[in-house]
Amino acid sequence: MAVLSEPRLQIPVDPGYLRLKRLVDVAVTLVLLPLLLTAMGVIAVLIRLDSAGPVFFRQKRLGLNGKEFVLLKFRSMYADSDDYLHREAIRRYMNGDRLSNGQQVATPYKLSDDPRITRIGRLLRRTSLDELPQFFNVLRGEMSLVGPRPPLPYEVEQYSERDWLRLAGKPGLTGYWQVYGRSKVDFKTMVEMDIAYLQRQSIWEDLKLIALTPLVMLSGRGGA
């Protein structure tokens, strides 16, 4: 797997916390697996009925210390869509630019009216159900239930040394940004939220974020 140059700044890690965190990741995922498989089966059928193309979308992301892995998602875009719009949105987001017009927009840092997204894809993204396949990334040890969102390689190429601290822990399905921020906060705020989470290293905070995540998903608040 590819690894980019690691940062000089580091966040000290408690090995005991990491072992307990991994235990929680596996235990919670296995308990939820029957429900997950049922929901994923229904979503797979809806995707196939909605548009032509594969059910799953595979994308290279960077995880712990910049290690590359293949992220799994449900496909929410039309097949073979160009990624230019997303690359440009990432560049603007990292520069602090708003991605949606109007001062009263609830999700100023979300790319609205993206023509690449399918009808079912909009629902999946709003509720984050497109990310359910990432539980398999958790079982494989590439991700955790709680942690920063895994960035794309072309995003990390623009990282400052402090931004790199987001990669000091495994990426997660949920976390501070996913629960409290999402498309409502700018890039620098997201980075600081992720660093604050990684510095706490609290299993109780992890359990709290896991418990809050279904409420955020159901509300669709700030969904990208």
C-alpha positions in Angstrom: 0.0 0.0 0.0 1.2 3.5 -0.8 2.3 5.7 2.1 2.9 9.4 1.8 5.6 11.2 3.7 4.7 11.1 7.4 4.4 14.4 9.3 6.9 15.5 12.0 4.1 16.4 14.4 2.6 13.4 16.2 -0.1 12.7 18.7 1.0 10.2 21.4 -1.1 7.0 21.4 -2.2 4.9 24.4 -1.8 1.2 23.3 -4.4 0.1 25.9 -7.0 2.5 24.4 -6.3 1.2 20.9 -6.8 -2.4 22.0 -10.1 -1.6 23.6 -11.1 0.5 20.7 -10.5 -2.4 18.3 -12.5 -4.7 20.5 -15.4 -2.3 20.4 -15.1 -1.9 16.6 -15.4 -5.7 16.1 -18.0 -6.4 18.7 -20.4 -3.6 17.6 -20.0 -4.5 13.9 -20.7 -8.2 14.5 -23.8 -7.4 16.6 -25.1 -5.1 13.9 -24.2 -7.4 11.0 -27.6 -9.1 10.5 -29.4 -5.8 10.4 -26.7 -4.3 8.2 -26.8 -7.1 5.7 -30.6 -6.8 5.4 -30.5 -3.0 4.9 -27.7 -3.4 2.4 -29.6 -5.9 0.4 -32.6 -3.5 0.1 -30.3 -0.6 -0.8 -28.5 -2.7 -3.4 -31.9 -3.5 -5.1 -32.9 0.2 -5.1 -29.5 1.3 -6.7 -29.9 -1.3 -9.5 -33.4 -0.2 -10.2 -32.5 3.5 -10.2 -29.6 3.6 -12.6 -27.2 1.4 -14.6 -23.9 0.5 -13.1 -22.3 -1.4 -10.1 -23.9 -1.4 -6.7 -20.6 -0.6 -4.9 -18.2 2.3 -5.4 -14.5 1.6 -4.6 -12.2 4.5 -4.0 -8.6 4.9 -2.8 -8.4 6.8 0.5 -5.6 7.4 3.0 -5.8 6.0 6.5 -3.6 5.8 9.5 -0.3 7.6 8.9 -1.2 8.0 5.2 -1.5 4.3 4.4 -3.6 3.8 1.3 -6.6 1.5 1.3 -9.8 0.9 -0.8 -12.9 2.5 0.7 -16.2 0.8 0.1 -19.4 2.8 -0.5 -22.7 2.3 -2.2 -22.7 4.0 -5.6 -24.6 7.3 -5.3 -23.5 8.7 -8.7 -24.1 7.8 -12.3 -21.5 5.3 -13.5 -18.2 6.7 -14.9 -18.9 10.2 -13.6 -15.9 12.6 -14.0 -14.3 13.6 -10.6 -13.4 17.1 -11.8 -16.3 18.7 -9.9 -15.2 17.0 -6.7 -11.5 17.9 -7.1 -12.5 21.5 -7.6 -14.9 21.4 -4.6 -12.1 20.0 -2.4 -9.7 22.8 -3.5 -12.3 25.5 -2.7 -13.3 23.8 0.6 -9.6 23.7 1.7 -9.3 27.4 0.8 -12.2 28.2 3.0 -14.7 29.0 0.2 -18.4 28.3 0.6 -19.7 25.6 -1.8 -23.3 26.7 -1.7 -24.7 30.2 -2.5 -26.8 32.3 -0.1 -26.1 33.4 3.5 -29.0 31.3 4.9 -27.9 27.9 3.4 -27.9 25.2 6.1 -25.0 23.4 4.5 -22.6 26.0 3.1 -19.7 23.6 2.6 -21.7 21.0 0.7 -21.7 20.9 -3.1 -25.4 21.4 -4.0 -27.2 20.4 -7.2 -24.4 18.0 -8.3 -25.7 16.6 -11.6 -23.6 13.4 -11.1 -25.8 12.2 -8.2 -28.6 9.8 -8.9 -32.1 10.0 -7.3 -31.5 7.3 -4.8 -28.0 8.6 -4.3 -29.3 11.9 -2.9 -31.3 10.0 -0.3 -28.3 7.7 0.6 -26.0 10.7 1.0 -28.4 12.8 3.0 -28.8 9.9 5.5 -25.2 8.6 5.2 -26.6 5.2 4.2 -24.1 5.1 1.3 -21.4 4.5 3.9 -22.8 1.3 5.3 -20.4 -0.9 3.3 -17.5 0.7 5.3 -18.4 -1.6 8.2 -16.4 -4.2 6.1 -13.5 -1.7 6.2 -13.8 -1.7 10.0 -13.8 -5.5 10.2 -10.6 -5.5 8.0 -8.9 -3.1 10.4 -8.6 -0.3 7.8 -11.1 1.9 9.6 -12.6 2.3 13.1 -16.2 3.0 14.1 -15.0 6.4 15.4 -12.3 8.6 13.9 -11.7 11.3 11.3 -13.1 10.8 7.8 -10.6 9.3 5.4 -9.3 11.8 2.9 -8.5 11.4 -0.8 -4.9 11.3 -1.9 -5.2 14.6 -3.9 -6.6 16.2 -0.8 -3.7 15.2 1.4 -1.2 16.5 -1.2 -2.3 20.0 -0.1 -2.1 19.3 3.6 -0.1 21.5 6.0 1.9 19.8 8.7 -0.9 20.4 11.2 -3.5 19.1 8.8 -1.5 15.8 8.7 -2.4 15.2 12.4 -5.8 14.1 11.2 -4.0 10.9 10.0 -2.6 10.2 13.5 -5.5 7.8 14.1 -7.5 5.3 12.0 -10.3 7.0 10.0 -13.8 6.4 11.2 -17.4 5.9 10.2 -18.4 8.6 12.6 -16.7 11.2 14.8 -16.8 14.8 16.0 -17.1 16.2 12.5 -19.7 13.6 11.4 -21.9 14.3 14.5 -21.3 18.0 15.2 -20.1 19.5 12.0 -20.5 17.8 8.6 -21.3 20.3 5.8 -21.8 23.2 8.2 -18.1 23.8 9.1 -15.1 24.8 7.1 -12.0 22.7 6.5 -9.8 24.3 9.2 -12.6 23.8 11.8 -12.9 20.1 10.7 -9.2 19.6 11.1 -9.3 21.1 14.7 -12.3 18.9 15.6 -10.5 15.8 14.4 -7.3 16.7 16.3 -9.3 17.4 19.5 -10.9 14.0 19.2 -7.6 12.2 18.7 -6.0 14.0 21.6 -8.8 12.8 24.0 -8.5 9.1 23.4 -11.6 8.2 25.4 -13.5 5.0 24.9 -16.5 6.7 26.6 -16.4 9.5 24.1 -16.3 6.9 21.3 -19.4 5.2 22.7 -21.2 8.5 23.0 -20.5 9.4 19.4 -21.6 5.9 18.2 -24.9 6.4 20.1 -25.5 9.8 18.6 -24.8 8.8 15.1 -28.2 7.2 14.2 -30.0 10.3 15.3 -27.8 12.4 13.0 -28.4 9.9 10.1 -32.2 10.0 10.6 -32.3 13.8 10.7 -30.1 14.1 7.6 -28.6 17.2 9.2 -25.7 18.5 7.2 -25.6 15.4 5.0 -23.2 15.6 2.1 
